[in-house]
Amino acid sequence: MYKATELAKRDIINVTDGSKLGAVTDMHFDLNTGKVTAIVVSPSRKMGVFRAGREVVIPWERVVKFGVDAILVEIEAIPR
């Protein structure tokens, strides 16, 4: 089991193209079941992959693996 604060400290990596997406800033929950349905990722200003301030909502089903330093997700490549 992971705490939300632990998730926020890990890099989010897209296995589709190897890009570093940013950090978890929020989570979506199903109020009926209490389960996580998505993670919200905000890019770091240093990354330049996204426009500043653009958040990406990643469905929980797209999370592939939790590692020590990173969380791997599989989503379509995001245009620069």
The 8 nearest C-alpha neighbors of each residue, nearest first, counted from 0:
[[1, 2, 3, 5, 65, 6, 4, 35],
 [2, 0, 3, 5, 6, 4, 65, 7],
 [1, 3, 5, 4, 6, 0, 7, 8],
 [2, 4, 6, 5, 7, 1, 26, 25],
 [3, 5, 7, 2, 6, 8, 1, 23],
 [6, 4, 2, 3, 7, 8, 1, 9],
 [7, 5, 3, 8, 4, 9, 23, 2],
 [6, 8, 23, 4, 5, 9, 22, 24],
 [9, 7, 6, 5, 4, 10, 22, 23],
 [10, 8, 69, 68, 6, 7, 11, 70],
 [9, 11, 69, 22, 21, 70, 12, 68],
 [10, 12, 70, 20, 21, 69, 19, 71],
 [13, 11, 19, 71, 18, 20, 72, 14],
 [12, 14, 72, 17, 18, 73, 15, 71],
 [15, 13, 17, 73, 16, 72, 12, 71],
 [16, 14, 13, 73, 17, 74, 76, 75],
 [15, 17, 18, 14, 13, 76, 75, 12],
 [18, 16, 14, 13, 15, 12, 19, 76],
 [19, 17, 13, 16, 12, 20, 14, 48],
 [18, 20, 12, 11, 21, 13, 17, 10],
 [21, 19, 11, 12, 42, 18, 13, 22],
 [22, 20, 42, 43, 41, 11, 19, 40],
 [21, 23, 40, 41, 7, 10, 11, 24],
 [24, 22, 40, 7, 39, 25, 6, 38],
 [23, 25, 40, 39, 22, 41, 7, 26],
 [26, 24, 39, 23, 38, 27, 40, 3],
 [25, 27, 38, 39, 37, 28, 35, 24],
 [26, 28, 37, 36, 35, 38, 25, 29],
 [29, 27, 35, 36, 34, 30, 33, 26],
 [28, 30, 33, 31, 34, 32, 36, 35],
 [29, 31, 33, 32, 28, 34, 35, 27],
 [32, 30, 29, 33, 34, 28, 35, 36],
 [31, 33, 34, 29, 30, 28, 35, 36],
 [32, 34, 30, 29, 31, 28, 35, 36],
 [35, 33, 32, 29, 28, 36, 30, 31],
 [34, 36, 28, 27, 37, 29, 33, 59],
 [37, 35, 59, 28, 27, 58, 34, 29],
 [38, 36, 58, 59, 27, 57, 26, 35],
 [37, 39, 26, 57, 56, 25, 27, 40],
 [40, 38, 56, 25, 23, 55, 26, 24],
 [39, 41, 23, 55, 22, 54, 24, 21],
 [42, 40, 54, 21, 22, 24, 23, 55],
 [43, 41, 21, 20, 44, 22, 40, 49],
 [42, 44, 45, 21, 46, 41, 22, 47],
 [43, 45, 46, 42, 51, 47, 52, 50],
 [46, 44, 43, 47, 42, 48, 21, 51],
 [47, 45, 48, 43, 44, 42, 49, 19],
 [46, 48, 49, 45, 44, 50, 43, 51],
 [49, 47, 46, 79, 50, 20, 42, 18],
 [50, 48, 47, 79, 51, 53, 42, 46],
 [49, 51, 53, 52, 47, 48, 79, 42],
 [52, 50, 53, 49, 44, 42, 47, 43],
 [51, 53, 54, 50, 41, 42, 49, 44],
 [54, 52, 51, 50, 49, 41, 55, 42],
 [55, 53, 41, 40, 52, 39, 56, 42],
 [54, 56, 40, 39, 57, 41, 53, 38],
 [57, 55, 39, 38, 40, 37, 58, 54],
 [56, 58, 38, 37, 39, 55, 59, 61],
 [59, 57, 37, 60, 61, 36, 56, 38],
 [58, 60, 37, 36, 61, 62, 57, 38],
 [59, 61, 58, 62, 63, 36, 37, 57],
 [62, 60, 59, 73, 58, 72, 63, 74],
 [63, 61, 72, 59, 60, 64, 71, 73],
 [62, 64, 72, 71, 61, 73, 65, 70],
 [65, 63, 71, 70, 62, 66, 72, 69],
 [66, 64, 70, 71, 69, 67, 63, 62],
 [65, 67, 69, 68, 70, 64, 71, 9],
 [66, 68, 69, 65, 9, 70, 10, 5],
 [69, 67, 9, 66, 10, 70, 8, 65],
 [70, 68, 10, 9, 66, 11, 67, 71],
 [69, 71, 65, 11, 66, 64, 10, 12],
 [70, 72, 12, 64, 63, 13, 11, 62],
 [73, 71, 62, 13, 63, 61, 14, 12],
 [72, 74, 61, 14, 13, 15, 62, 63],
 [73, 75, 76, 72, 13, 15, 61, 57],
 [76, 74, 77, 15, 73, 16, 13, 78],
 [75, 77, 16, 74, 78, 15, 13, 18],
 [76, 78, 75, 79, 49, 48, 74, 18],
 [79, 77, 76, 49, 48, 75, 50, 18],
 [78, 48, 49, 77, 50, 47, 76, 46]]
